């Protein structure tokens, strides 16, 4: 059974007879039901009754309902109200617009708006490059999605994708002081998406593509990079690849291996898998075998998808054809960006000594991390409730901070590798161990270090 998670946190307002043992009965019932109590506060007390607010983490929504039923089943104890704390956080959305300048009197208004603003408008009209300094453009990113590949949820549409995009924008602000805004598009047509983003581009200093299904995402990114003069970054590809490389660099230090020597098996050849493979090769990996649902992709195979064809032409040097499980025998590294439950214990056991397993399918990884850890030296996932979380938030805020500050539009492999190195370096040699190969997502120095690494690459190229 999965561990209780704050993502499924509930608060119950419970009424009980006034007694010394009332709160302990409630807490014990919740614990017996497999949930984790995180807070218990008395909301009301009289001579005859006690009302408490008890907060606890569960494994999923059904588990929360079972816990509530257990409380209701207690003698003389009843649940008055139940609140899902995740839904409460999202009430009214997670973003707001706050002016950077005070509007206290007529003088302020005359400068911020009419008539003073007309002078600024005309300056930009005559010198378009000044828009970057005189508007929000210099610090603003559009988070663009069509809602077709959202988290582990798939094609749920633009409206249902909005809470994720709001969260993304909040992370941009929290970790890198970048002002980001969701742009959720009600179309799956690549031509329309490209046209809309181009039409919106004058407002933004960068575009973060998010949760757009492959292979359409490849075309959209390539066309926008070609046609816009601002950076375009597909986080599902390049953000994932950056953090994966950072984690792998440190994991290889733990096991005493080098990237040029190890055999790496990648499960999943969509947007994330393709970008990971490209970046690993850029960082010196020479023995990569990739696999999709039908098995390994080998040299000599012909694929209608040009991105799979690129993988066939640039990986699997021994032209091995077989299942993912067969490819894993003797491998040093497994990187999964595919589907839950793909591997069992015997598959991890078949890997080389000092194996590294990155099971990053969300919310359920390709293999149970606890099972993988019986045989692998280092295990990482995309989840926050296990060690070594490979989370894109370590990459994209700092990447865009660096791109905006350097005022560049091109994103190069050298920049991505530099960003990965900056993340990896936040774990010092004294801190490095099998359970700590990437820094905390709350390490405030990660984004500035990534931004500085991007800026250094840019400065070197100028």
C-alpha positions in Angstrom: 0.0 0.0 0.0 1.3 3.5 -0.8 2.3 5.8 2.0 -0.1 8.6 3.1 0.6 11.8 1.2 -0.1 15.5 1.8 -1.7 15.5 -1.7 -4.6 13.6 -0.1 -4.9 15.6 3.2 -8.2 16.0 4.9 -9.6 17.9 7.9 -12.6 16.5 9.7 -14.5 18.5 12.3 -15.6 15.9 14.8 -18.0 16.1 17.7 -17.5 13.9 20.7 -18.6 13.7 24.3 -16.4 15.7 26.7 -14.0 13.2 28.1 -10.3 12.8 28.8 -9.9 10.1 26.1 -12.0 11.6 23.3 -9.2 13.0 21.3 -7.0 9.9 21.7 -9.9 7.7 20.5 -10.2 9.8 17.4 -6.5 9.8 16.7 -6.2 6.0 17.3 -9.1 5.3 14.9 -7.4 7.3 12.2 -4.1 5.6 12.7 -5.7 2.2 12.7 -7.3 3.0 9.3 -3.8 3.6 7.9 -3.8 7.4 7.8 -1.2 9.7 9.3 -2.5 12.4 11.8 -0.7 15.7 11.3 -2.7 18.0 13.5 -5.5 17.9 16.1 -7.0 21.1 17.4 -9.8 21.8 19.8 -12.4 24.0 18.1 -15.1 24.1 20.7 -15.4 22.8 24.3 -18.3 22.7 26.7 -19.1 20.7 29.8 -20.8 18.1 27.7 -19.1 18.0 24.3 -15.9 18.5 22.6 -15.4 19.6 18.9 -12.0 19.0 17.4 -10.5 19.6 13.9 -8.3 16.6 13.1 -6.1 16.8 10.0 -4.5 13.7 8.4 -2.9 12.4 5.3 -4.3 9.5 3.3 -3.2 7.5 0.3 -6.1 8.5 -2.0 -9.6 9.9 -2.0 -11.2 6.5 -1.3 -8.9 6.1 1.7 -10.1 9.4 3.1 -13.7 8.3 2.9 -12.9 5.1 4.7 -11.2 7.0 7.5 -14.3 9.2 7.8 -16.5 6.1 8.0 -14.2 4.7 10.8 -14.7 7.9 12.8 -18.5 7.9 12.3 -18.6 4.3 13.5 -17.2 5.3 16.9 -19.8 5.3 19.7 -21.2 8.8 20.4 -18.7 10.4 18.0 -19.8 12.0 14.6 -18.2 13.9 11.8 -19.8 17.4 11.4 -17.8 18.4 8.3 -15.1 17.1 6.0 -12.7 19.3 4.0 -10.3 18.2 1.3 -7.3 20.5 1.9 -6.0 20.2 -1.7 -9.3 21.5 -3.0 -9.3 24.3 -0.4 -5.9 25.4 -1.7 -7.3 25.7 -5.2 -10.4 27.7 -4.3 -10.4 30.8 -6.5 -7.2 29.7 -8.2 -3.6 30.1 -7.1 -2.6 33.3 -8.9 -3.3 37.0 -8.7 -2.0 40.1 -10.5 -0.4 42.7 -8.2 0.8 46.1 -9.5 4.5 46.8 -9.0 3.9 50.6 -8.8 1.8 52.5 -6.3 -1.3 54.4 -7.6 -1.9 56.7 -4.6 -2.9 60.0 -6.3 -3.5 61.8 -9.6 0.2 62.2 -10.2 0.8 58.5 -10.0 -2.2 57.8 -12.3 -1.0 60.4 -14.8 2.4 58.5 -15.1 1.1 55.0 -15.0 -1.8 55.6 -17.3 -3.0 58.5 -19.4 -1.6 60.9 -20.4 2.0 59.9 -19.5 1.7 56.3 -20.8 1.3 57.6 -24.3 4.9 58.8 -24.4 6.1 55.3 -23.5 3.8 53.7 -26.1 5.3 56.0 -28.8 8.9 55.2 -27.7 8.2 51.5 -28.1 6.5 52.2 -31.5 9.6 54.0 -32.7 12.1 51.6 -31.0 10.4 48.2 -30.7 13.4 46.7 -28.8 12.5 49.0 -25.9 9.4 46.9 -25.1 11.7 44.5 -23.2 12.8 47.2 -20.8 9.6 49.3 -20.5 7.0 46.5 -20.1 6.4 43.2 -18.4 8.0 41.4 -21.3 11.4 41.3 -19.7 10.3 39.1 -16.9 7.2 37.3 -18.2 6.7 33.7 -19.4 3.7 32.1 -21.1 3.0 28.6 -19.8 1.3 27.2 -22.9 -0.7 23.9 -23.0 -3.4 22.2 -25.0 -4.2 19.9 -22.1 -3.4 16.7 -24.0 -0.7 15.1 -21.8 -1.3 16.4 -18.3 0.8 14.7 -15.6 -0.3 11.1 -15.4 -3.9 12.1 -16.4 -3.5 12.2 -20.2 -5.8 14.2 -22.5 -8.1 16.1 -20.1 -8.5 19.3 -22.0 -7.4 22.9 -21.4 -9.8 23.8 -18.6 -8.9 20.7 -16.5 -5.2 21.4 -17.2 -5.4 25.0 -15.8 -4.7 24.0 -12.1 -1.4 22.4 -13.2 -0.5 25.5 -15.2 -1.4 27.8 -12.3 0.9 25.7 -10.1 3.7 26.0 -12.7 3.3 29.7 -12.7 3.4 29.8 -8.9 6.7 27.8 -8.9 8.2 30.2 -11.5 7.5 33.1 -9.1 8.5 31.3 -5.9 11.8 30.0 -7.0 13.1 32.5 -9.6 10.9 35.6 -9.4 9.7 35.1 -12.9 6.1 36.2 -13.6 4.4 33.4 -15.5 0.8 33.1 -16.7 -1.2 30.1 -17.9 -2.2 30.0 -21.6 -4.5 27.0 -22.0 -5.6 26.6 -25.6 -8.8 24.9 -26.7 -7.3 23.4 -29.8 -5.2 20.4 -30.7 -4.2 21.7 -34.1 -0.5 22.4 -34.3 -0.9 25.1 -36.9 -3.5 26.9 -34.6 -1.3 26.6 -31.5 1.7 28.0 -33.4 -0.3 30.9 -34.7 -1.9 31.7 -31.4 1.4 31.6 -29.5 3.1 33.8 -32.2 0.2 36.3 -31.9 0.6 36.4 -28.1 4.4 36.6 -28.2 4.8 40.4 -28.0 3.7 40.3 -24.3 6.2 37.6 -23.2 9.9 37.2 -22.8 9.7 33.4 -23.1 7.4 30.5 -23.8 7.2 27.4 -21.6 5.4 24.6 -23.5 3.7 22.2 -21.1 1.8 18.9 -21.2 1.4 18.8 -25.0 1.3 15.2 -26.3 3.9 13.8 -28.6 4.6 13.9 -31.5 2.8 17.2 -31.9 4.9 18.8 -29.2 8.1 18.3 -31.2 6.6 20.1 -34.2 5.2 23.0 -32.1 8.5 23.5 -30.3 10.6 23.4 -33.5 8.4 25.8 -35.4 8.1 28.3 -32.5 11.8 28.3 -31.9 12.3 29.0 -35.6 9.7 31.7 -35.9 10.0 33.6 -32.5 12.8 35.8 -31.2 12.2 34.7 -27.6 13.3 31.4 -25.9 10.9 28.4 -26.3 11.4 25.6 -23.8 9.3 22.4 -23.6 9.6 21.5 -20.0 8.3 17.9 -20.3 11.3 17.3 -22.6 14.2 19.5 -21.6 13.3 20.2 -17.9 13.0 16.4 -17.3 16.2 15.8 -19.2 18.2 18.4 -17.2 17.2 17.0 -13.8 17.7 13.4 -14.9 21.2 14.2 -16.1 22.0 16.0 -12.8 20.7 13.0 -10.8 22.6 10.5 -12.9 25.9 12.5 -12.6 25.7 12.2 -8.8 24.4 8.6 -8.8 27.4 7.6 -10.9 29.7 9.2 -8.4 28.0 7.2 -5.6 28.6 3.9 -7.5 32.0 4.8 -8.9 31.1 4.6 -12.6 31.5 6.9 -15.5 28.8 7.9 -18.0 30.9 7.0 -21.0 31.2 3.4 -19.7 27.8 2.5 -18.5 24.9 0.8 -20.3 21.7 2.8 -19.9 18.3 1.5 -20.7 15.5 4.1 -21.2 11.9 3.0 -21.1 9.6 5.5 -22.9 10.4 7.1 -26.2 7.9 10.0 -26.1 8.8 13.6 -25.5 10.7 13.1 -22.2 12.5 9.9 -23.3 13.7 11.5 -26.6 15.0 14.6 -24.8 16.7 12.6 -22.0 18.5 10.4 -24.6 19.7 13.5 -26.6 21.0 15.2 -23.5 22.7 12.0 -22.2 24.5 11.6 -25.5 25.5 15.3 -25.3 26.9 14.6 -21.9 29.1 11.7 -23.1 26.9 8.6 -22.8 27.7 6.1 -25.6 25.7 2.9 -24.8 22.0 3.6 -24.6 19.2 1.2 -25.4 15.7 2.7 -25.6 12.4 0.8 -25.6 8.8 1.5 -26.3 5.7 -0.6 -25.9 6.8 -2.9 -28.7 10.3 -3.5 -27.4 13.7 -2.0 -28.1 14.5 0.4 -30.8 17.5 -0.7 -32.8 19.7 0.5 -35.6 18.5 -0.6 -39.0 14.8 -0.3 -38.0 12.6 2.1 -40.0 10.1 4.3 -38.2 7.5 6.7 -39.6 8.0 9.0 -36.6 11.2 11.0 -37.2 12.0 11.2 -33.5 11.9 7.5 -33.1 14.0 7.2 -36.2 16.6 9.5 -34.6 16.7 7.2 -31.6 17.1 4.2 -33.9 20.0 5.9 -35.7 21.8 7.2 -32.6 21.4 4.6 -29.9 21.6 0.8 -29.4 25.1 0.4 -30.9 24.8 -3.4 -30.7 21.4 -3.4 -32.6 19.9 -5.5 -29.7 16.2 -6.4 -30.4 14.0 -7.7 -27.6 11.9 -6.7 -24.6 12.7 -4.1 -22.1 13.3 -6.9 -19.6 15.8 -8.6 -21.8 17.6 -5.3 -22.5 17.9 -4.7 -18.8 20.0 -7.8 -18.1 23.5 -6.6 -17.1 22.6 -2.9 -17.5 24.0 -0.3 -15.2 21.2 2.3 -15.4 17.4 2.1 -15.9 15.6 5.4 -16.6 11.8 5.1 -16.8 9.5 7.7 -18.2 6.8 5.3 -19.3 4.2 3.4 -17.3 3.6 2.0 -13.8 4.4 -1.5 -12.8 6.7 -2.2 -15.7 9.4 -3.9 -13.7 9.4 -6.6 -11.0 12.0 -7.5 -8.5 13.7 -10.1 -10.7 14.2 -7.5 -13.5 16.1 -5.2 -11.2 18.0 -8.1 -9.8 19.2 -8.9 -13.4 21.0 -5.6 -13.7 24.7 -5.1 -13.1 26.2 -4.7 -9.6 25.9 -1.1 -8.4 22.8 -0.6 -10.5 20.9 2.8 -10.7 17.2 2.8 -11.1 15.3 6.0 -12.0 11.6 5.0 -12.0 9.9 8.4 -12.9 6.4 7.5 -14.1 3.9 9.6 -12.1 2.1 9.1 -9.9 3.0 5.4 -9.8 6.6 4.5 -10.8 7.7 1.7 -13.1 8.8 -0.3 -10.1 8.1 -0.1 -6.4 11.0 1.9 -5.0 11.3 -0.3 -1.9 11.5 -3.4 -4.1 14.0 -1.8 -6.4 16.2 -0.8 -3.5 16.7 -4.5 -2.6 19.0 -4.8 -5.6 19.9 -1.4 -6.9 22.5 0.8 -5.2 20.6 4.1 -6.0 16.9 4.5 -6.6 15.1 7.7 -7.6 11.5 8.5 -8.6 9.4 11.5 -9.5 7.5 11.4 -6.2 8.0 13.7 -3.2 7.4 10.9 -0.7 10.5 8.9 -1.6 14.2 10.0 -1.5 15.8 11.4 -4.6 12.8 13.1 -6.2 13.6 14.0 -9.9 11.5 17.1 -10.1 11.5 19.6 -13.0 11.1 22.5 -10.5 14.9 22.1 -10.0 15.4 23.2 -13.6 12.8 25.4 -15.3 12.7 28.4 -13.0 16.5 28.9 -13.1 16.7 28.1 -16.8 14.2 30.9 -17.6 15.8 33.3 -15.1 19.1 32.8 -16.9 17.5 33.1 -20.4 15.6 36.2 -19.5 18.6 37.9 -17.8 20.9 37.1 -20.7 18.3 38.2 -23.3 18.8 35.2 -25.6 16.4 33.2 -27.7 18.4 30.1 -28.6 18.6 27.2 -26.1 21.6 25.0 -26.7 22.7 21.5 -25.5 25.6 23.2 -23.8 23.2 25.3 -21.7 21.2 22.3 -20.7 24.3 20.4 -19.6 25.5 23.4 -17.7 22.1 23.6 -15.9 22.4 19.9 -15.0 25.9 20.4 -13.6 24.7 23.4 -11.5 21.9 21.3 -10.0 24.2 18.4 -9.3 26.8 20.6 -7.7 24.3 21.7 -5.1 24.9 18.3 -3.5 28.4 18.6 -2.0 30.8 15.6 -1.9 30.3 15.5 1.9 26.5 15.3 1.5 26.4 12.8 -1.4 25.0 9.3 -0.6 22.5 6.8 -2.2 19.5 8.6 -0.6 20.6 12.1 -1.5 21.7 12.6 -5.1 19.7 15.8 -6.0 19.2 18.9 -3.9 15.9 19.7 -2.2 13.3 21.5 -4.4 13.3 24.1 -1.6 17.0 24.8 -1.9 16.8 28.5 -2.6 20.3 28.5 -4.3 19.4 26.1 -7.0 17.6 28.5 -9.4 20.3 31.3 -9.0 23.0 28.7 -9.7 21.2 27.4 -12.8 20.6 30.9 -14.0 24.3 31.8 -13.5 25.3 28.6 -15.4 23.1 29.6 -18.4 24.5 33.1 -18.3 28.1 31.8 -18.3 27.5 29.7 -21.4 25.9 32.7 -23.1 28.8 35.0 -22.1 31.3 32.5 -23.5 29.6 32.3 -26.8 29.5 36.1 -27.3 
